[in-house]
Amino acid sequence: MRNTDPLEFFADHRDTILHWAGISAAALAFFLILRFFAMRLGGWKAATRRLGREIALTGYAFGGPVRVWLRYRRSVRLLVARLGAGTTWRDAERALVAAKFAAAPGQPYAVVVGDDTVTVLLAAGDVPTPEGIWRPLAHDPRAWTATRAELPSVTPDAEGVRPIVVALGERDGECVFLDLAVGPPMVCVQGDPHSSPALFQAVAAQLDARLPGGQVVVADGVHHDISGLPVRDAYRSARARPPRLGLPTFLATPELPDPLPPELVEPAGDSPSLRVLLGGSGRGHVRTLLTDVHGRVAVPGTPLVLSCSALAEALARVLPGIPPVLPPAPAPVSRSGAGSIEWFAEEESGNEAAAVQPGTAQPATALPAATVEPADTPAAVSARSAVAEPPARSSGGSAASSTARPSARSTPAGSPGLAAEPEPVPTVGEPRPGVSARTSTTTPSSEQDPHASPAVSARRQPPSGARSAADPDPTPHADPPATEPDPAPEPAPTADTGSPPRVGPEPSSPGPR
């Protein structure tokens, strides 16, 4: 190189030298331009951070449609699996009913059902302390959570309306349900013109599938494939239908009737008979479901924000298989004016008659046992006059047990116990029976003619050969005399038995049967 001529070297490598000189000049110019903008952005560090942020935003913008499509397919699979299982709907209803009793006077309005847990959202000024299976959430004191396995298997709600839950979408892998049986009677779905009609139609389809037939009236304009009634006629038809099985009637309409009925803007009671699902802005006491362009729905005034974009496609697959709304359990009804005596009189009297005479054949329906009253009370006189014939004495000779036995007139013919045992005749000392409701024409037994009353005469004087086959060894003095002696004056009746003591021969008790 020491003996090389520079001019000759430049002439030999002129193209290469010019090429690298151009590249160096371009690099220097680019560096000066970058330095100029970097100084305007606050220096090299600030410019570097700004450049990195711009690159990330550009990549997120180009990859956003791909992520949205993947998230949509994941939501569809999740909703199809959860909404297609009947246990998801039943757990949501059981959680709402159980939380309503535990959080009173608070009112649950929504429930979030996950894989193993269920969370209930409450609307109340002062939420009570959760008890039992419920636990509060750390970030939301008006949300109670519990394990699905700990929910009660039966949650009767006989005095109120069962929850009418509809699915709104999914949030973080959990299904969100809204109870339309509580809160304002008008639910409005509004917001983005693309997502709000899809949500409105999905909620209306769930109501039509879950409620009994005729409880949902669809107006014209709800769906392009369903030709409903005009809005005014649909409102009149829904207003004329009463609640069925404790469930109110729903009107699904894209707009309110014109002119607006005053019933729709007046304050509704606790359980209105008509509820409105409106596809637009409403008036009066309303609950709004607000959608946005990203397929999300929010309930203003509550912490609910969830995705509803995949709800329509998921419901199209599982709508025929979702379970219906269960009506509230009826309250137990008893027979009016019936107490324990009326319900069990036949059974108690049958058991008492069987205990008095175990070997005697009893009728199929026995009269209830009479209560022993003192002899000088009006109740005792009416109780004795209620039976046409005097009751037969039992083997023990007790007046109280003899009144518990049914009358011989109600015993079927051919009973060996009554055919073998004669019945004594009442004495003249017995008080005269009064007129009762059952025997208004009964005469005193002391004035009856034995020839005019063949039934009583037959019992007083049975034939000597008519003995029971169950009495193998009758005593010689068992037969009553042919003629009875005149009764002697009897002392005053005693207070313990209610009837005067008998004077004269008394038939002995039959042998063992």
Secondary structure, DSSP 8 states (H G I E B T S, - for coil): -TTS-HHHHHHHTHHHHHHHHHHHHHHHHHHHHHHHHHHHHTSHHHHHHHHHHHHHHHHHHHHHHHHHHHHHHHHHHHHHHHHTSHHHHHHHHHHHHHHHHHSTT-EEEEEEE-SSEEEEEEE-SS-----TT-EE-SS-TTEEEEEGGGS-S----SSS----EEEEEEETTEEEEEETTSS-SEEEEEESTTHHHHHHHHHHHHHHHHS-TTSEEEBTTSBTTB--B-HHHHHHHHHHS--BTTB-EEEEESS--SS--GGGTS---SS-SEEEEESS---SSEEEEEE-TTSEEE-TTSS-EEE-TTHHHHHHHHGGGS-------------TT--HHHHHHHHHHHHHHHHH-TTS---SS---------TTSHHHHHHHHTSSS-----TT--HHHHHHS--GGGS-TT-HHHHHS------TTS------SS-TT---GGG--TTT-HHHHHHHS--TT---TT-SS--TT-S--SS-----------TTTSS----S---------
